Amino acid sequence: MLNRRLVLQLGTVGVLAAGLPTARSAARSGFRAIAFDGFAIFDPRPVAALTESLFPGNGTAIINAWRTRQFEYQWLHAISGHYADFLQATDESLAFAFKQLQLELSEENRQRLMAPYANLQVWPDVADAIKELRESGLRLAVVSNMTASMLRAGLEKAGLAEHFEAVLSTDQIRSYKPDPRAYQLALDALRLQCEQILFVAFAGWDVAGAKWFGYPTFWVNRLGAPMEVLGVAPDASGADMRSLISFTTL
């Protein structure tokens, strides 16, 4: 029923199916708030750039192995009852990636590769977009697998902390998205219903998790990734924050 209402309000099935943004006001769409994944706000590209600079020719292979094992380690810790937060799981998966690729990782380089996570920068288009979304009357939240201290420090550094009503880390539930309890965090914090909150995902798997939970979902597909083959799709998508603004506001 939610998707049908959105289609009627947005005026075209073709636009949604194609994943292209459509300009509508938040009021007309029924959205009262936006919940962002952390990496829809924070730019992970410096990690990849640093990896390639330290290990020329191997950067892509390292990043791919690292990110895959990062997700797997998060869920191994959570499902087994031996929870580890984002930074610990990220550090462990980094060490494994080098073992898998049979590359040497010194302690100095291990610390250097982890350092960008303590100095998160927002994507270049985020600051202006966040201010515009707030001016439109939308309430804003972050729901992320990153730690609360990482999220708050990054938002403070970017001068955006005041615009976010809720900064929510899945540390609170000692698990990770796409655990349904993670998506519940925004409902509890904002005291709204699913259909009133637009969930903005960075990754395709997060689109699926949010849709399964019941959120209307926008995919900021900055990397041009293919859609996951999981039987669900975002209500709309675009390559940047401008496309999100077009979807939510006049």
Phi, psi and omega per residue, in radians:
M1 nan -0.655 -3.133
L2 -1.074 -0.815 -3.124
N3 -1.108 -0.651 3.124
R4 -1.109 -0.735 3.114
R5 -1.091 -0.745 -3.140
L6 -1.094 -0.713 3.131
V7 -1.072 -0.780 -3.134
L8 -1.119 -0.709 -3.097
Q9 -1.252 -0.657 -3.082
L10 -1.462 -0.276 2.911
G11 1.522 -0.033 3.123
T12 -2.764 2.156 3.071
V13 -1.200 -0.636 -3.069
G14 -1.065 -0.678 -3.134
V15 -1.137 -0.763 -3.129
L16 -1.173 -0.750 -3.110
A17 -1.111 -0.596 3.138
A18 -1.407 -0.161 3.133
G19 1.312 0.445 -3.117
L20 -1.762 2.527 -3.113
P21 -1.216 2.583 3.057
T22 -2.229 2.356 -3.104
A23 -1.371 2.081 3.029
R24 -2.600 2.633 3.120
S25 -1.285 2.700 3.093
A26 -1.022 -0.673 -3.115
A27 -1.104 -0.778 -3.125
R28 -1.155 -0.614 3.138
S29 -1.336 -0.263 -3.101
G30 1.470 0.089 3.138
F31 -1.447 2.360 3.036
R32 -1.974 -0.255 -3.096
A33 -2.655 2.809 3.013
I34 -2.177 2.321 3.036
A35 -1.955 2.062 -3.093
F36 -1.708 2.434 2.827
D37 -1.178 2.659 -3.084
G38 -1.039 -0.714 -3.080
F39 -1.420 -0.094 2.903
A40 -1.255 -0.382 3.119
I41 -1.722 -0.809 -3.028
F42 -1.746 2.433 -3.014
D43 -1.598 1.982 -3.138
P44 -1.485 -0.039 -3.049
R45 -1.054 -0.570 3.105
P46 -1.027 -0.507 3.106
V47 -1.127 -0.801 3.140
A48 -1.135 -0.712 -3.136
A49 -1.119 -0.738 3.123
L50 -1.150 -0.702 3.141
T51 -1.055 -0.785 3.129
E52 -1.151 -0.635 -3.133
S53 -1.195 -0.591 3.132
L54 -1.407 -0.518 -3.085
F55 -2.329 1.248 -3.052
P56 -0.955 2.302 3.139
G57 1.509 -0.260 -3.126
N58 -1.996 -0.016 -3.031
G59 -1.012 -0.817 -3.096
T60 -1.114 -0.773 3.132
A61 -1.091 -0.714 3.136
I62 -1.128 -0.836 -3.119
I63 -1.072 -0.764 -3.138
N64 -1.093 -0.781 3.125
A65 -1.165 -0.704 -3.113
W66 -1.121 -0.845 -3.087
R67 -1.182 -0.660 3.112
T68 -1.096 -0.847 -3.117
R69 -1.233 -0.507 3.092
Q70 -1.008 -0.854 3.130
F71 -1.132 -0.761 -3.122
E72 -1.111 -0.725 -3.133
Y73 -1.177 -0.654 3.084
Q74 -0.982 -0.827 -3.099
W75 -1.320 -0.551 3.033
L76 -1.059 -0.794 3.113
H77 -1.099 -0.790 -3.061
A78 -1.196 -0.826 -3.071
I79 -1.201 -0.594 -3.096
S80 -1.354 -0.196 -3.076
G81 1.461 0.225 3.087
H82 -2.034 1.170 -3.015
Y83 -1.057 2.429 2.985
A84 -2.316 2.443 -3.083
D85 -1.309 3.081 -3.043
F86 -0.948 -0.794 -3.077
L87 -1.180 -0.716 3.128
Q88 -1.139 -0.808 3.136
A89 -1.109 -0.618 3.120
T90 -1.181 -0.723 3.120
D91 -1.158 -0.757 3.125
E92 -1.104 -0.738 -3.113
S93 -1.222 -0.521 3.043
L94 -1.093 -0.834 3.135
A95 -1.061 -0.705 3.136
F96 -1.156 -0.712 -3.122
A97 -0.995 -0.715 3.128
F98 -1.198 -0.646 3.063
K99 -1.118 -0.761 -3.124
Q100 -1.063 -0.694 -3.113
L101 -1.560 -0.003 3.123
Q102 1.000 0.796 3.070
L103 -1.992 2.646 -3.138
E104 -1.521 2.320 3.109
L105 -2.142 1.889 3.097
S106 -1.304 2.817 3.113
E107 -1.119 -0.607 3.116
E108 -1.102 -0.816 -3.134
N109 -1.235 -0.540 3.064
R110 -1.070 -0.783 3.120
Q111 -1.178 -0.664 3.132
R112 -1.133 -0.672 -3.134
L113 -1.265 -0.487 3.099
M114 -1.440 -0.377 -3.028
A115 -1.019 -0.672 -3.119
P116 -1.024 -0.457 3.131
Y117 -1.205 -0.348 3.072
A118 -1.590 -0.009 -3.099
N119 -2.403 0.910 -3.050
L120 -1.130 2.348 3.062
Q121 -1.951 2.534 3.096
V122 -1.389 2.742 3.037
W123 -1.045 2.623 -3.055
P124 -0.995 -0.504 -3.077
D125 -1.626 0.063 -2.983
V126 -1.342 -0.820 -2.998
A127 -0.993 -0.899 -3.131
D128 -1.126 -0.674 -3.114
A129 -1.152 -0.729 -3.138
I130 -1.089 -0.752 3.129
K131 -1.127 -0.683 3.137
E132 -1.178 -0.707 3.118
L133 -1.129 -0.706 3.107
R134 -1.148 -0.704 3.136
E135 -1.132 -0.423 3.106
S136 -1.345 -0.137 3.106
G137 1.767 -0.002 3.136
L138 -1.352 2.439 3.015
R139 -1.507 2.525 -3.022
L140 -2.138 2.507 3.085
A141 -2.515 2.787 2.977
V142 -2.069 2.334 3.044
V143 -2.200 1.869 -2.943
S144 -2.396 2.681 2.999
N145 -1.344 -0.223 3.096
M146 -1.206 2.839 3.134
T147 -1.273 2.738 -3.141
A148 -1.089 -0.656 -3.121
S149 -1.166 -0.656 3.076
M150 -1.084 -0.820 -3.102
L151 -1.116 -0.847 -3.100
R152 -1.129 -0.741 -3.140
A153 -1.091 -0.730 3.135
G154 -1.143 -0.736 3.127
L155 -1.189 -0.686 3.102
E156 -1.097 -0.779 -3.118
K157 -1.077 -0.623 -3.137
A158 -1.469 -0.069 -3.123
G159 1.259 0.485 -3.059
L160 -2.007 -0.040 -3.032
A161 -1.001 -0.657 -3.077
E162 -1.153 -0.328 -3.095
H163 -1.497 -0.194 -3.086
F164 -1.835 2.109 -3.139
E165 -1.293 -0.545 -3.105
A166 -2.468 2.267 3.049
V167 -2.054 1.851 -2.903
L168 -2.041 2.086 3.068
S169 -1.807 2.482 3.097
T170 -1.218 -0.071 2.948
D171 -0.927 -0.539 -3.099
Q172 -1.039 -0.544 -3.128
I173 -1.887 0.058 -3.124
R174 0.919 0.826 3.112
S175 -2.707 -2.917 -3.085
Y176 -2.451 2.687 2.901
K177 -1.052 2.498 0.224
P178 -1.659 0.555 2.992
D179 -0.970 2.213 -3.136
P180 -0.951 -0.523 3.123
R181 -1.109 -0.485 3.109
A182 -1.171 -0.777 3.135
Y183 -1.225 -0.444 3.101
Q184 -1.157 -0.434 -3.096
L185 -0.962 -0.716 -3.113
A186 -1.205 -0.672 3.108
L187 -1.073 -0.771 -3.121
D188 -1.168 -0.711 -3.082
A189 -1.276 -0.693 -3.071
L190 -1.623 -0.243 -3.131
R191 0.980 0.849 3.106
L192 -2.223 2.967 3.073
Q193 -1.598 2.792 -3.112
C194 -0.899 -0.823 -3.044
E195 -1.198 -0.191 3.119
Q196 -1.598 -0.155 -3.089
I197 -2.029 2.157 3.028
L198 -1.557 2.117 3.107
F199 -1.599 2.226 -3.116
V200 -1.910 1.968 -3.062
A201 -1.774 2.667 3.016
F202 -1.715 -0.597 -3.069
A203 -1.940 2.625 3.136
G204 -1.083 -0.635 3.132
W205 -1.158 -0.535 3.127
D206 -1.279 -0.569 3.000
V207 -1.000 -0.848 -3.122
A208 -1.078 -0.797 -3.133
G209 -1.061 -0.767 -3.137
A210 -1.166 -0.706 3.120
K211 -1.162 -0.749 3.095
W212 -1.050 -0.617 3.132
F213 -1.226 -0.545 3.109
G214 2.195 0.040 -3.122
Y215 -1.360 2.489 2.768
P216 -1.146 2.439 -2.923
T217 -2.349 2.384 3.032
F218 -2.057 2.299 -3.140
W219 -1.794 1.974 2.984
V220 -1.478 1.561 -3.022
N221 -1.570 1.260 -3.033
R222 -1.151 -0.499 -3.045
L223 -1.689 0.053 3.139
G224 1.115 0.636 -3.089
A225 -1.316 2.644 3.062
P226 -1.253 2.677 3.111
M227 -1.229 2.444 3.092
E228 -1.112 2.583 3.131
V229 -1.666 1.334 -3.047
L230 -2.251 0.158 3.070
G231 1.438 0.115 3.092
V232 -2.363 2.723 3.140
A233 -2.463 2.729 3.077
P234 -1.160 2.733 3.051
D235 -1.169 -0.492 3.046
A236 -2.866 2.878 3.101
S237 -2.635 2.874 3.101
G238 -2.879 2.979 -3.016
A239 -1.552 -0.132 -3.043
D240 -2.766 -3.111 -3.104
M241 -1.249 -0.448 3.107
R242 -1.087 -0.664 3.132
S243 -1.184 -0.580 3.073
L244 -1.147 -0.774 3.125
I245 -1.074 -0.721 3.108
S246 -1.063 -0.606 -3.116
F247 -1.293 -0.568 -2.989
T248 -1.778 -0.363 -3.028
T249 -2.307 2.871 3.044
L250 -1.259 nan nan
